[in-house]
Each structure stands twice: as structure tokens, then as C-alpha cells.
């Protein structure tokens, strides 16, 4: 079922989390959303586990900025992350290697 709001999109990411791809990884993804549903969330990966929270994390390794509409579309597989980045819909600061790893950490089902 496709996510229709930010909360559902974050839950969908949790459901798709690939623990084996996260083995040995310790990283925090900060997601800052603007537009219709402005909010901040973080995804903390540690020892093959995932925890999420609302708000700003003290020390993220990577920060992702995009509109809430584009975040939902990307989570639903309707917006290609690479195309979103190339067109400026997705802005990333921090560890670009972690950005590339997102597709294996949160694969589309």
C-alpha cells in the first residue's frame, strides 16, 4: 500500500529496512522536509538495527532536504532518487556514500 503522508512514508521505510545490508554500519540520516507537511525526522542505523524519531538529531552523518510531496513519492517508488538529486528536488549534505547506500538499506519491494 502506497504512503499518502509523511508518517506513512517513514513507516514504509521501516518496513523495507534491510538489516543485513546494515550489518556493521553506524550512521544517522537526518531528513528535513518542506512543503505541505514540513517536518524533521532521523533514521539511526546501528548494528543492523533501525530506530527512527521526529526532530533533529545531534550528530547526523548525512542530511537530506526535500519537499514532503517528493519524499512520499520517492518512498512509494514514484520518484527516482538519482533523478530527484540531479533535478535539484533532493539536496544532500554530508557523507555521499551513505546516500548511495540508501537504495540497498531501503529497497523497493
N, CA, C and O atoms as CSV, one atom per row, in Angstrom:
chain,resi,resn,atom,element,x,y,z
A,1,UNK,N,N,0.838,-1.188,0.000
A,1,UNK,CA,C,0.000,0.000,0.000
A,1,UNK,C,C,0.881,1.248,0.000
A,1,UNK,O,O,1.824,1.355,0.784
A,2,UNK,N,N,0.571,2.162,-0.863
A,2,UNK,CA,C,1.372,3.381,-1.006
A,2,UNK,C,C,1.111,4.341,0.150
A,2,UNK,O,O,-0.012,4.476,0.635
A,3,UNK,N,N,2.175,4.996,0.570
A,3,UNK,CA,C,2.064,6.003,1.636
A,3,UNK,C,C,1.351,7.231,1.088
A,3,UNK,O,O,1.581,7.632,-0.053
A,4,UNK,N,N,0.483,7.827,1.906
A,4,UNK,CA,C,-0.217,9.039,1.477
A,4,UNK,C,C,0.189,10.258,2.295
A,4,UNK,O,O,-0.236,11.375,2.002
A,5,UNK,N,N,1.022,10.044,3.334
A,5,UNK,CA,C,1.521,11.168,4.117
A,5,UNK,C,C,2.919,10.834,4.648
A,5,UNK,O,O,3.397,9.713,4.470
A,6,UNK,N,N,3.562,11.781,5.284
A,6,UNK,CA,C,4.941,11.602,5.740
A,6,UNK,C,C,5.043,10.484,6.776
A,6,UNK,O,O,5.960,9.665,6.709
A,7,UNK,N,N,4.119,10.441,7.727
A,7,UNK,CA,C,4.171,9.397,8.762
A,7,UNK,C,C,4.116,8.003,8.139
A,7,UNK,O,O,4.855,7.108,8.549
A,8,UNK,N,N,3.243,7.819,7.152
A,8,UNK,CA,C,3.148,6.526,6.461
A,8,UNK,C,C,4.420,6.232,5.669
A,8,UNK,O,O,4.847,5.080,5.587
A,9,UNK,N,N,5.021,7.259,5.088
A,9,UNK,CA,C,6.251,7.068,4.313
A,9,UNK,C,C,7.397,6.611,5.223
A,9,UNK,O,O,8.171,5.729,4.852
A,10,UNK,N,N,7.503,7.211,6.412
A,10,UNK,CA,C,8.542,6.801,7.363
A,10,UNK,C,C,8.288,5.358,7.812
A,10,UNK,O,O,9.226,4.567,7.913
A,11,UNK,N,N,7.036,5.017,8.078
A,11,UNK,CA,C,6.691,3.636,8.463
A,11,UNK,C,C,7.037,2.658,7.336
A,11,UNK,O,O,7.525,1.557,7.590
A,12,UNK,N,N,6.782,3.068,6.100
A,12,UNK,CA,C,7.094,2.209,4.953
A,12,UNK,C,C,8.600,1.958,4.872
A,12,UNK,O,O,9.032,0.849,4.557
A,13,UNK,N,N,9.393,2.985,5.156
A,13,UNK,CA,C,10.845,2.812,5.142
A,13,UNK,C,C,11.271,1.819,6.222
A,13,UNK,O,O,12.140,0.978,5.993
A,14,UNK,N,N,10.657,1.921,7.391
A,14,UNK,CA,C,10.971,0.983,8.468
A,14,UNK,C,C,10.640,-0.450,8.041
A,14,UNK,O,O,11.375,-1.386,8.359
A,15,UNK,N,N,9.532,-0.611,7.323
A,15,UNK,CA,C,9.115,-1.931,6.862
A,15,UNK,C,C,10.018,-2.507,5.793
A,15,UNK,O,O,10.105,-3.726,5.649
A,16,UNK,N,N,10.692,-1.652,5.043
A,16,UNK,CA,C,11.574,-2.111,3.966
A,16,UNK,C,C,13.024,-2.222,4.399
A,16,UNK,O,O,13.866,-2.652,3.611
A,17,UNK,N,N,13.335,-1.849,5.622
A,17,UNK,CA,C,14.720,-1.829,6.096
A,17,UNK,C,C,15.386,-3.196,5.922
A,17,UNK,O,O,14.847,-4.222,6.334
A,18,UNK,N,N,16.561,-3.186,5.308
A,18,UNK,CA,C,17.334,-4.397,5.041
A,18,UNK,C,C,18.444,-4.499,6.093
A,18,UNK,O,O,19.515,-3.913,5.936
A,19,UNK,N,N,18.173,-5.246,7.160
A,19,UNK,CA,C,19.116,-5.347,8.281
A,19,UNK,C,C,20.453,-5.937,7.858
A,19,UNK,O,O,21.492,-5.535,8.380
A,20,UNK,N,N,20.448,-6.885,6.919
A,20,UNK,CA,C,21.716,-7.490,6.506
A,20,UNK,C,C,22.605,-6.481,5.787
A,20,UNK,O,O,23.828,-6.555,5.905
A,21,UNK,N,N,22.024,-5.542,5.045
A,21,UNK,CA,C,22.808,-4.503,4.369
A,21,UNK,C,C,23.367,-3.504,5.383
A,21,UNK,O,O,24.331,-2.795,5.092
A,22,UNK,N,N,22.768,-3.450,6.563
A,22,UNK,CA,C,23.198,-2.501,7.588
A,22,UNK,C,C,24.188,-3.108,8.577
A,22,UNK,O,O,24.625,-2.442,9.515
A,23,UNK,N,N,24.534,-4.355,8.365
A,23,UNK,CA,C,25.458,-5.028,9.275
A,23,UNK,C,C,26.774,-4.264,9.362
A,23,UNK,O,O,27.403,-3.989,8.340
A,24,UNK,N,N,27.188,-3.926,10.564
A,24,UNK,CA,C,28.440,-3.210,10.770
A,24,UNK,C,C,28.371,-1.722,10.501
A,24,UNK,O,O,29.376,-1.027,10.646
A,25,UNK,N,N,27.213,-1.216,10.112
A,25,UNK,CA,C,27.055,0.200,9.788
A,25,UNK,C,C,26.521,0.965,10.997
A,25,UNK,O,O,25.612,0.508,11.689
A,26,UNK,N,N,27.095,2.114,11.228
A,26,UNK,CA,C,26.604,3.025,12.258
A,26,UNK,C,C,26.476,4.396,11.613
A,26,UNK,O,O,27.480,5.034,11.295
A,27,UNK,N,N,25.239,4.851,11.419
A,27,UNK,CA,C,25.017,6.107,10.709
A,27,UNK,C,C,23.679,6.718,11.098
A,27,UNK,O,O,22.744,6.015,11.481
A,28,UNK,N,N,23.608,8.036,10.991
A,28,UNK,CA,C,22.358,8.749,11.232
A,28,UNK,C,C,22.018,9.563,9.992
A,28,UNK,O,O,22.812,10.381,9.528
A,29,UNK,N,N,20.821,9.324,9.465
A,29,UNK,CA,C,20.281,10.075,8.338
A,29,UNK,C,C,19.301,11.101,8.900
A,29,UNK,O,O,18.334,10.733,9.567
A,30,UNK,N,N,19.543,12.376,8.636
A,30,UNK,CA,C,18.618,13.441,9.027
A,30,UNK,C,C,17.797,13.797,7.800
A,30,UNK,O,O,18.358,14.046,6.733
A,31,UNK,N,N,16.483,13.825,7.934
A,31,UNK,CA,C,15.597,14.146,6.817
A,31,UNK,C,C,14.804,15.397,7.183
A,31,UNK,O,O,14.026,15.394,8.137
A,32,UNK,N,N,15.011,16.460,6.417
A,32,UNK,CA,C,14.315,17.730,6.630
A,32,UNK,C,C,13.346,17.941,5.479
A,32,UNK,O,O,13.755,18.045,4.322
A,33,UNK,N,N,12.065,18.004,5.800
A,33,UNK,CA,C,11.031,18.110,4.769
A,33,UNK,C,C,10.360,19.475,4.805
A,33,UNK,O,O,10.108,20.034,5.873
A,34,UNK,N,N,10.077,19.997,3.626
A,34,UNK,CA,C,9.399,21.287,3.487
A,34,UNK,C,C,8.088,21.053,2.742
A,34,UNK,O,O,7.748,19.915,2.419
A,35,UNK,N,N,7.366,22.110,2.474
A,35,UNK,CA,C,6.149,21.997,1.677
A,35,UNK,C,C,4.914,21.708,2.510
A,35,UNK,O,O,4.762,22.228,3.615
A,36,UNK,N,N,4.032,20.873,1.972
A,36,UNK,CA,C,2.736,20.594,2.588
A,36,UNK,C,C,2.788,19.994,3.980
A,36,UNK,O,O,1.933,20.291,4.815
A,37,UNK,N,N,3.777,19.155,4.242
A,37,UNK,CA,C,3.939,18.542,5.561
A,37,UNK,C,C,5.363,18.789,6.062
A,37,UNK,O,O,6.166,17.858,6.125
A,38,UNK,N,N,5.676,20.024,6.416
A,38,UNK,CA,C,7.041,20.307,6.879
A,38,UNK,C,C,7.313,19.573,8.197
A,38,UNK,O,O,6.509,19.627,9.128
A,39,UNK,N,N,8.447,18.897,8.257
A,39,UNK,CA,C,8.806,18.155,9.464
A,39,UNK,C,C,10.262,17.731,9.378
A,39,UNK,O,O,10.895,17.825,8.326
A,40,UNK,N,N,10.775,17.268,10.498
A,40,UNK,CA,C,12.137,16.737,10.536
A,40,UNK,C,C,12.087,15.362,11.168
A,40,UNK,O,O,11.342,15.126,12.119
A,41,UNK,N,N,12.892,14.454,10.628
A,41,UNK,CA,C,12.942,13.068,11.106
A,41,UNK,C,C,14.386,12.598,11.028
A,41,UNK,O,O,15.190,13.142,10.271
A,42,UNK,N,N,14.705,11.583,11.821
A,42,UNK,CA,C,16.007,10.958,11.668
A,42,UNK,C,C,15.871,9.457,11.678
A,42,UNK,O,O,14.985,8.892,12.319
A,43,UNK,N,N,16.775,8.824,10.950
A,43,UNK,CA,C,16.870,7.372,10.858
A,43,UNK,C,C,18.238,7.003,11.403
A,43,UNK,O,O,19.257,7.375,10.822
A,44,UNK,N,N,18.272,6.287,12.496
A,44,UNK,CA,C,19.539,5.908,13.116
A,44,UNK,C,C,19.763,4.418,12.921
A,44,UNK,O,O,18.962,3.590,13.354
A,45,UNK,N,N,20.871,4.093,12.258
A,45,UNK,CA,C,21.219,2.707,11.959
A,45,UNK,C,C,22.421,2.335,12.815
A,45,UNK,O,O,23.445,3.017,12.817
A,46,UNK,N,N,22.267,1.238,13.538
A,46,UNK,CA,C,23.352,0.801,14.413
A,46,UNK,C,C,23.269,-0.708,14.583
A,46,UNK,O,O,22.231,-1.244,14.971
A,47,UNK,N,N,24.377,-1.390,14.290
A,47,UNK,CA,C,24.474,-2.845,14.477
A,47,UNK,C,C,23.338,-3.608,13.808
A,47,UNK,O,O,22.790,-4.543,14.393
A,48,UNK,N,N,22.982,-3.220,12.598
A,48,UNK,CA,C,21.936,-3.921,11.850
A,48,UNK,C,C,20.525,-3.581,12.288
A,48,UNK,O,O,19.570,-4.202,11.824
A,49,UNK,N,N,20.376,-2.606,13.175
A,49,UNK,CA,C,19.058,-2.187,13.638
A,49,UNK,C,C,18.734,-0.781,13.171
A,49,UNK,O,O,19.617,-0.015,12.786
A,50,UNK,N,N,17.455,-0.459,13.214
A,50,UNK,CA,C,16.990,0.859,12.779
A,50,UNK,C,C,16.068,1.440,13.842
A,50,UNK,O,O,15.133,0.782,14.298
A,51,UNK,N,N,16.343,2.681,14.228
A,51,UNK,CA,C,15.399,3.413,15.061
A,51,UNK,C,C,15.124,4.737,14.358
A,51,UNK,O,O,15.990,5.288,13.679
A,52,UNK,N,N,13.917,5.230,14.530
A,52,UNK,CA,C,13.525,6.482,13.893
A,52,UNK,C,C,12.986,7.433,14.949
A,52,UNK,O,O,12.571,7.015,16.030
A,53,UNK,N,N,12.999,8.698,14.621
A,53,UNK,CA,C,12.433,9.675,15.534
A,53,UNK,C,C,12.112,10.959,14.808
A,53,UNK,O,O,12.616,11.225,13.717
A,54,UNK,N,N,11.262,11.750,15.437
A,54,UNK,CA,C,10.956,13.071,14.903
A,54,UNK,C,C,11.907,14.072,15.518
A,54,UNK,O,O,12.360,13.908,16.650
A,55,UNK,N,N,12.203,15.105,14.760
A,55,UNK,CA,C,13.085,16.149,15.261
A,55,UNK,C,C,14.457,16.067,14.636
A,55,UNK,O,O,14.686,15.329,13.677
A,56,UNK,N,N,15.364,16.842,15.202
A,56,UNK,CA,C,16.719,16.938,14.678
A,56,UNK,C,C,17.671,16.154,15.559
A,56,UNK,O,O,17.688,16.330,16.777
A,57,UNK,N,N,18.458,15.294,14.949
A,57,UNK,CA,C,19.459,14.508,15.666
A,57,UNK,C,C,20.674,15.391,15.936
A,57,UNK,O,O,20.993,16.281,15.148
A,58,UNK,N,N,21.346,15.137,17.056
A,58,UNK,CA,C,22.505,15.959,17.442
A,58,UNK,C,C,23.687,15.838,16.483
A,58,UNK,O,O,24.403,16.813,16.255
A,59,UNK,N,N,23.893,14.642,15.920
A,59,UNK,CA,C,25.082,14.461,15.074
A,59,UNK,C,C,24.797,13.545,13.880
A,59,UNK,O,O,25.256,12.403,13.845
A,60,UNK,N,N,24.037,14.052,12.901
A,60,UNK,CA,C,23.778,13.241,11.707
A,60,UNK,C,C,25.027,13.108,10.835
A,60,UNK,O,O,25.866,14.009,10.800
A,61,UNK,N,N,25.143,11.983,10.135
A,61,UNK,CA,C,26.233,11.776,9.183
A,61,UNK,C,C,25.873,12.318,7.810
A,61,UNK,O,O,26.751,12.653,7.015
A,62,UNK,N,N,24.574,12.402,7.536
A,62,UNK,CA,C,24.081,12.876,6.244
A,62,UNK,C,C,22.762,13.606,6.488
A,62,UNK,O,O,21.955,13.193,7.321
A,63,UNK,N,N,22.557,14.688,5.756
A,63,UNK,CA,C,21.307,15.440,5.860
A,63,UNK,C,C,20.667,15.486,4.482
A,63,UNK,O,O,21.313,15.808,3.484
A,64,UNK,N,N,19.381,15.156,4.452
A,64,UNK,CA,C,18.601,15.127,3.221
A,64,UNK,C,C,17.525,16.202,3.331
A,64,UNK,O,O,16.767,16.235,4.300
A,65,UNK,N,N,17.463,17.072,2.337
A,65,UNK,CA,C,16.449,18.130,2.291
A,65,UNK,C,C,15.614,17.942,1.034
A,65,UNK,O,O,16.151,17.818,-0.067
A,66,UNK,N,N,14.295,17.923,1.205
A,66,UNK,CA,C,13.395,17.817,0.063
A,66,UNK,C,C,11.976,18.167,0.497
A,66,UNK,O,O,11.708,18.329,1.687
A,67,UNK,N,N,11.082,18.283,-0.456
A,67,UNK,CA,C,9.688,18.567,-0.111
A,67,UNK,C,C,9.029,17.288,0.393
A,67,UNK,O,O,9.429,16.184,0.024
A,68,UNK,N,N,8.027,17.449,1.230
A,68,UNK,CA,C,7.315,16.290,1.746
A,68,UNK,C,C,6.639,15.513,0.610
A,68,UNK,O,O,6.588,14.284,0.648
A,69,UNK,N,N,6.132,16.209,-0.378
A,69,UNK,CA,C,5.486,15.553,-1.527
A,69,UNK,C,C,6.483,14.668,-2.272
A,69,UNK,O,O,6.163,13.536,-2.635
A,70,UNK,N,N,7.687,15.184,-2.498
A,70,UNK,CA,C,8.712,14.403,-3.202
A,70,UNK,C,C,9.198,13.236,-2.341
A,70,UNK,O,O,9.483,12.161,-2.869
A,71,UNK,N,N,9.296,13.432,-1.033
A,71,UNK,CA,C,9.702,12.357,-0.122
A,71,UNK,C,C,8.704,11.194,-0.179
A,71,UNK,O,O,9.097,10.029,-0.248
A,72,UNK,N,N,7.425,11.524,-0.151
A,72,UNK,CA,C,6.386,10.492,-0.230
A,72,UNK,C,C,6.472,9.773,-1.579
A,72,UNK,O,O,6.406,8.545,-1.637
A,73,UNK,N,N,6.619,10.539,-2.658
A,73,UNK,CA,C,6.721,9.934,-3.997
A,73,UNK,C,C,7.955,9.040,-4.097
A,73,UNK,O,O,7.886,7.961,-4.686
A,74,UNK,N,N,9.074,9.472,-3.535
A,74,UNK,CA,C,10.295,8.673,-3.576
A,74,UNK,C,C,10.117,7.383,-2.767
A,74,UNK,O,O,10.516,6.306,-3.209
A,75,UNK,N,N,9.524,7.501,-1.601
A,75,UNK,CA,C,9.284,6.330,-0.758
A,75,UNK,C,C,8.355,5.335,-1.453
A,75,UNK,O,O,8.511,4.124,-1.303
A,76,UNK,N,N,7.395,5.851,-2.211
A,76,UNK,CA,C,6.451,4.992,-2.935
A,76,UNK,C,C,7.023,4.433,-4.235
A,76,UNK,O,O,6.358,3.660,-4.924
A,77,UNK,N,N,8.255,4.821,-4.575
A,77,UNK,CA,C,8.859,4.333,-5.807
A,77,UNK,C,C,8.421,5.085,-7.045
A,77,UNK,O,O,8.668,4.634,-8.164
A,78,UNK,N,N,7.771,6.228,-6.862
A,78,UNK,CA,C,7.280,7.020,-7.989
A,78,UNK,C,C,8.264,8.096,-8.429
A,78,UNK,O,O,8.095,8.709,-9.484
A,79,UNK,N,N,9.300,8.322,-7.611
A,79,UNK,CA,C,10.326,9.319,-7.926
A,79,UNK,C,C,11.685,8.663,-7.734
A,79,UNK,O,O,12.020,8.213,-6.639
A,80,UNK,N,N,12.456,8.612,-8.801
A,80,UNK,CA,C,13.785,8.010,-8.750
A,80,UNK,C,C,14.715,8.916,-7.953
A,80,UNK,O,O,14.831,10.100,-8.271
A,81,UNK,N,N,15.391,8.384,-6.912
A,81,UNK,CA,C,16.264,9.218,-6.085
A,81,UNK,C,C,17.378,9.908,-6.872
A,81,UNK,O,O,17.692,11.069,-6.606
A,82,UNK,N,N,17.970,9.217,-7.824
A,82,UNK,CA,C,19.043,9.820,-8.619
A,82,UNK,C,C,18.511,10.979,-9.452
A,82,UNK,O,O,19.137,12.037,-9.531
A,83,UNK,N,N,17.357,10.775,-10.069
A,83,UNK,CA,C,16.757,11.846,-10.870
A,83,UNK,C,C,16.347,13.020,-9.981
A,83,UNK,O,O,16.482,14.178,-10.378
A,84,UNK,N,N,15.849,12.723,-8.781
A,84,UNK,CA,C,15.465,13.776,-7.850
A,84,UNK,C,C,16.685,14.616,-7.473
A,84,UNK,O,O,16.603,15.841,-7.390
A,85,UNK,N,N,17.812,13.949,-7.246
A,85,UNK,CA,C,19.047,14.656,-6.896
A,85,UNK,C,C,19.526,15.504,-8.071
A,85,UNK,O,O,19.874,16.673,-7.905
A,86,UNK,N,N,19.539,14.906,-9.251
A,86,UNK,CA,C,20.040,15.609,-10.443
A,86,UNK,C,C,19.173,16.820,-10.800
A,86,UNK,O,O,19.677,17.811,-11.329
A,87,UNK,N,N,17.876,16.743,-10.513
A,87,UNK,CA,C,16.972,17.847,-10.853
A,87,UNK,C,C,16.849,18.869,-9.728
A,87,UNK,O,O,16.138,19.863,-9.873
A,88,UNK,N,N,17.541,18.635,-8.597
A,88,UNK,CA,C,17.513,19.587,-7.500
A,88,UNK,C,C,16.359,19.396,-6.530
A,88,UNK,O,O,16.208,20.183,-5.596
A,89,UNK,N,N,15.538,18.367,-6.731
A,89,UNK,CA,C,14.432,18.109,-5.811
A,89,UNK,C,C,14.923,17.499,-4.503
A,89,UNK,O,O,14.248,17.573,-3.476
A,90,UNK,N,N,16.097,16.901,-4.556
A,90,UNK,CA,C,16.706,16.239,-3.402
A,90,UNK,C,C,18.080,16.859,-3.191
A,90,UNK,O,O,18.932,16.821,-4.079
A,91,UNK,N,N,18.287,17.425,-2.016
A,91,UNK,CA,C,19.584,18.035,-1.693
A,91,UNK,C,C,20.204,17.251,-0.550
A,91,UNK,O,O,19.541,16.936,0.438
A,92,UNK,N,N,21.489,16.940,-0.700
A,92,UNK,CA,C,22.192,16.104,0.272
A,92,UNK,C,C,23.442,16.832,0.739
A,92,UNK,O,O,24.172,17.414,-0.062
A,93,UNK,N,N,23.678,16.792,2.042
A,93,UNK,CA,C,24.949,17.262,2.574
A,93,UNK,C,C,25.467,16.199,3.536
A,93,UNK,O,O,24.699,15.505,4.203
A,94,UNK,N,N,26.776,16.094,3.586
A,94,UNK,CA,C,27.379,15.073,4.443
A,94,UNK,C,C,27.937,13.927,3.615
A,94,UNK,O,O,28.402,14.130,2.494
A,95,UNK,N,N,27.889,12.746,4.158
A,95,UNK,CA,C,28.501,11.554,3.573
A,95,UNK,C,C,27.716,11.043,2.353
A,95,UNK,O,O,26.678,10.397,2.499
A,96,UNK,N,N,28.228,11.342,1.149
A,96,UNK,CA,C,27.550,10.913,-0.085
A,96,UNK,C,C,27.518,9.396,-0.222
A,96,UNK,O,O,26.615,8.852,-0.858
A,97,UNK,N,N,28.492,8.711,0.366
A,97,UNK,CA,C,28.484,7.252,0.341
A,97,UNK,C,C,27.246,6.690,1.016
A,97,UNK,O,O,26.702,5.675,0.581
A,98,UNK,N,N,26.800,7.348,2.079
A,98,UNK,CA,C,25.581,6.914,2.763
A,98,UNK,C,C,24.351,7.154,1.900
A,98,UNK,O,O,23.394,6.381,1.950
A,99,UNK,N,N,24.371,8.216,1.113
A,99,UNK,CA,C,23.262,8.475,0.198
A,99,UNK,C,C,23.147,7.339,-0.816
A,99,UNK,O,O,22.049,6.867,-1.110
A,100,UNK,N,N,24.286,6.906,-1.344
A,100,UNK,CA,C,24.292,5.822,-2.328
A,100,UNK,C,C,23.827,4.501,-1.698
A,100,UNK,O,O,23.253,3.655,-2.384
A,101,UNK,N,N,24.070,4.330,-0.423
A,101,UNK,CA,C,23.723,3.092,0.269
A,101,UNK,C,C,22.225,2.993,0.584
A,101,UNK,O,O,21.729,1.912,0.901
A,102,UNK,N,N,21.515,4.103,0.497
A,102,UNK,CA,C,20.092,4.089,0.862
A,102,UNK,C,C,19.276,3.087,0.054
A,102,UNK,O,O,18.350,2.471,0.584
A,103,UNK,N,N,19.611,2.920,-1.222
A,103,UNK,CA,C,18.821,2.009,-2.048
A,103,UNK,C,C,19.004,0.554,-1.644
A,103,UNK,O,O,18.114,-0.263,-1.885
A,104,UNK,N,N,20.144,0.205,-1.030
A,104,UNK,CA,C,20.297,-1.155,-0.533
A,104,UNK,C,C,19.778,-1.286,0.892
A,104,UNK,O,O,19.368,-2.372,1.303
A,105,UNK,N,N,19.791,-0.193,1.650
A,105,UNK,CA,C,19.258,-0.222,3.015
A,105,UNK,C,C,17.732,-0.235,3.029
A,105,UNK,O,O,17.116,-0.857,3.894
A,106,UNK,N,N,17.129,0.459,2.060
A,106,UNK,CA,C,15.664,0.578,1.995
A,106,UNK,C,C,15.180,0.216,0.584
A,106,UNK,O,O,14.655,1.077,-0.122
A,107,UNK,N,N,15.350,-1.034,0.168
A,107,UNK,CA,C,14.974,-1.411,-1.200
A,107,UNK,C,C,13.475,-1.345,-1.443
A,107,UNK,O,O,12.674,-1.577,-0.537
A,108,UNK,N,N,13.109,-1.026,-2.676
A,108,UNK,CA,C,11.696,-1.068,-3.067
A,108,UNK,C,C,11.263,-2.524,-3.144
A,108,UNK,O,O,12.012,-3.364,-3.644
A,109,UNK,N,N,10.101,-2.828,-2.669
A,109,UNK,CA,C,9.613,-4.221,-2.704
A,109,UNK,C,C,8.732,-4.453,-3.893
A,109,UNK,O,O,8.233,-5.562,-4.085
